[in-house]
C-alpha cells in the first residue's frame, strides 16, 4: 500500500521534478558517477586469483563491453533492449572459461552447529 501511495504522490509531482532535473544536471550527475566508478573498475583488473591468466579480467571486460556496444550500435528492437544482459552473461561465460568466475555457492556458507 505504501509503494502505491508513493507512486501516486510521485506522479503528481513529476512535472516539478522534471524542472529540477534538467538535462544538464542529469548529465553532470552521470559524469560524476562514472568518474567515481572508474577507479573501482581499474582496481578490479588486477583482482583475480593467483593461478588465473594475466589477461583474464581485461578479456572478460572487453567481451562484455564489445558485445553490449555491438548490439546497441548494430541491432534494433529486442536485441537492443536485452544487450546489457546478453553482454553480462557473455562476460561471465568468459570468466568461467578463465576460471575467475566466483559463484554464489563459493561465497555463501551456511552456519554450522557447534555440536558437530
N, C-alpha and C positions, 0 to 999 in steps of 0.2 A: 504494500500500500504506500509506503514511504517513497519508493522509487517512482511509482506512478505520479504521486503528488509533485515530486521533484521535476519530472519531465514536463508536467503542466506548467509549473512556475517558470521553468527554463524556456519553454516555448513562448510564453507571454513576454519574456524579456529578451528574446533573441535579437530583435532589431536594435536594442540598446547595446547588446554585446557586439554586434557587427560594427557599430560605430566606434567602440573601444578597440577592437582588434582589427586594425586596418591591415591591408596587405604589407605595408612597410614594416609594421610592428611584428606581424607574424613571421615575416622573412628574417628579421633581426633575431627573433627568438629561435627560429630554426637554425640559423647560422651559429648562434651561441651554443645550442645543443650539440651540433656537430663538432664544434671546437672542444667541447667538454668530453665527448665520447672518443675522439681520435686517439688521445694518449692511451686509453684503456685498450683500444683495438691493437695499437702497435705493441703494447706490452704483452698482449696475448699471442703475438707472433713467436715469441720465444718460450711460451708456457706450454711445452709439450713434454711427454715422457722422455726419459734419458735414452731409451732404446729406439725412439722414433727417428725417422729420416729428418734431416735438417730442413728440407723443403716441404714438410708435411703441412704445416699451418699455412704458409703462403699459397700453396696449391689449393687447399680447401677454400680459402678466402677468394682466390681467383676464380675457381669453378663457380662458387656461389654468385659472385659479382657479375661475371661474364654471362652466366645463364640468365640472371634477372634482367640485365641490361639488354641482352639479345632478344629476349621475349618481349620486353617493353618497347623496343625500337622497331622490331620486325614483324610482330604478330598483332592481331586485333581480337577483340571480343573476349571470349572466355580465357584464352591464353594470357592476355594482359592482366586480367583480374587475378589469376592464380600464379602469376610469375614469381612472386615473392616466396610463396610456399614451395613451389617447384624448385626454385634456387636453393632454398634452405635444405630441402630434402637431398638434393644433389650434392651439396657441400657436406652434409652429414654422411652420405654414402662414400664420398671421397675420404672423409675422416676415418670411416670404418676400414677402408682399403689400406690406409696408412697405419692403422692401429692406434689412433689418438682419440677415438670417439669413446667417451665415458658414458655408459648407460646409467639410467636412474637406479638400477639394481645395484650397481657398484658403489653408488654414492649414499644410499639409504640402507641402514641396518636396523633390524628390529631389536628391541631391548631383550636382554637375556635375564631370566630369573636367577637369583643368587643361589638357589637350592640345587642347581645342576652342576 
